[in-house]
Amino acid sequence: MAASTSLEQARTAYAERRWSDALDAFERAFDGPGSLSGDDLDRFATVAGLVGLDDRAIELCTLAHEAHLAVERPDRAARSATWISLLSITSGNPAQGMGWLARAKRLVEGLDEPGAVAGFALIPEGLAALYAGDPHRALELFGRAAEIGDRAGDPDVAAFGLLGSGQATIMAGDSPSGVRLLDEVMVSVTAGEVGPVPSGIVYCAVIGYCHLAFELRRAIEWTRALDRWCRDQPSLVAFSGQCHAHRAELFRLHGAWSDAMSTAKLAEERLLAGDFGAAFGAHYQQAEVLRLRGEFAEAEAQYLLAAESGWDPEPGLALLRLDEGRAALAQSLIRRSAEGADPATRCHMLPALVSIEVAAGDLAAATSAADELAAMERASGSVMLRAIAAFADGEVRLAGGDPAGAFARLRTAREAWVETGAPYEVARCRVLMARAWRELGEDEAAELEEGLAEAAFAELGAAVALAALSRERGAGRHGDGSLTGREVEVLRLVARGITNREIAAELHLSEKTVARHLSNIFTKIDVSSRAAATAYAFERGLV
């Protein structure tokens, strides 16, 4: 009688999504194998997974599989086997996962009318293809799964198939079409048509891929929806770590760096074993804030923790090396990560690749990367990608000796970042716009832009950018009044006895631009040689 009462309580709590209560009641009702039906064991396994007991969930799925076989329900047994496959693959046990998938497929092949489970069994195979870098094969498998789910009237299978199709389409390089598929699957989730576990998986995956596709507006919208979904289920542990990691990224972008740090730390506290995506996000977002604040040792430690999830902590680690003044190492890291990456991931590497190649003096490589970004932006229509592509183009033009063209593109980037609500990126645009103004001989306009950038960096706590700007502004305030700030910087480096190529690398300029600056300096201070310019610099205390 007590077991029967507990089982009814468990079913009621499950229906009401009171997961902790359901877990307690199922534990009271469970008295070993054979004490619960296969369907109740499926529910028990779902609850265990939702409260963060992944090992227990797999154990219960195994018992459910056996219970379904015992009463000759091979379709349900195949479904349980497929869930075990998915849980195993996502928790870092792919061999075990593929073994259970083989069992599920064998059961499906023996069914006279396979129904929705035939589509469900395609999902782990599609994920394996996606993770292996074969989005076209994955798209074929996910498309078949979605079609079977629709035909069989199974919203969970249809949602998984549609989700995977969107992911594969984005990874194949067609972000606009992929995002439309993700919007479609979110309709079924927000309408409550999809079960709790598939809903959580869809929420987190869609948000992650919206970030990957630079669809910031959608990422914000779905992150808020996921936040509400998690809050409505207080005992939910699964997915909450990923929810916090996504929120931390948005906080960082919008300039709320303290909130980003605290939220990322909360994500770290809510991590589940095998939740590699949330683990990466939690550590990577902390690392990014620490890097921008100039806390390099702490940032490196967090990047290395992020790397333990299995993904390269890029472009952050490469940018850290650049901030440390190690441009060659930064160049090696970012090139290695960008080469061979899928189109969507490569797109995320390209902005850093442009900046690092400019710093390392390879303007041709920087130009190629900027052109690639421009092509992606034209196909996307994303405001955020427009800002990124325009900034990269402006950066390359400035390094290549085209300050007027650079200024126009940087202004476009600044306007798009203002629309996005990203104060750090707006300030970065202002710094380069100031450089362009100086090269055009407009020092007063440059001072205005630098002042606005300095105020923004100070408010954010962007110690690295603030120090770099302070050095740059200082260079413009000393020496002969006829020289621009950039010309003073070049003169100081000439006085150190280094070549034009070395000066170009130091100041992130092209050799052509350095030569033009040097020609202007010689004219303004009325000298004809580097030795005479060096003497001039020493006489006036510039070195």
Secondary structure, DSSP 8 states (H G I E B T S, - for coil): -HHHHHHHHHHHHHHTT-HHHHHHHHHHH--STTSS-HHHHHHHHHHHHHTT-HHHHHHHHHHHHHHHHHTT-HHHHHHHHHHHHHHHHHTT-HHHHHHHHHHHHHHHHT-SS-THHHHHTHHHHHHHHHHTT-HHHHHHHHHHHHHHHHHHT-HHHHHHHHHHHHHHHHHTT-HHHHHHHHHHHHHHHHTT-S-HHHHHHHHHHHHHHHHHTT-HHHHHHHHHHHHHHHHTSTT--TTHHHHHHHHHHHHHHTT-HHHHHHHHHHHHHT--TT-HHHHHHHHHHHHHHHHHHT-HHHHHHHHHHHHTTTS--TTHHHHHHHHTT-HHHHHHHHHHHHTT--HHHHHHHHHHHHHHHHHHT-HHHHHHHHHHHHHHHHHH--HHHHHHHHHHHHHHHHHTT-HHHHHHHHHHHHHHHHHHT-HHHHHHHHHHHHHHHHHTT-HHHHHHHHHHHHHHHHHHT-HHHHHHHHHHHHHHHSS-TTS-HHHHHHHHHHHTT--HHHHHHHHT--HHHHHHHHHHHHHHHT--SHHHHHHHHHHTT--
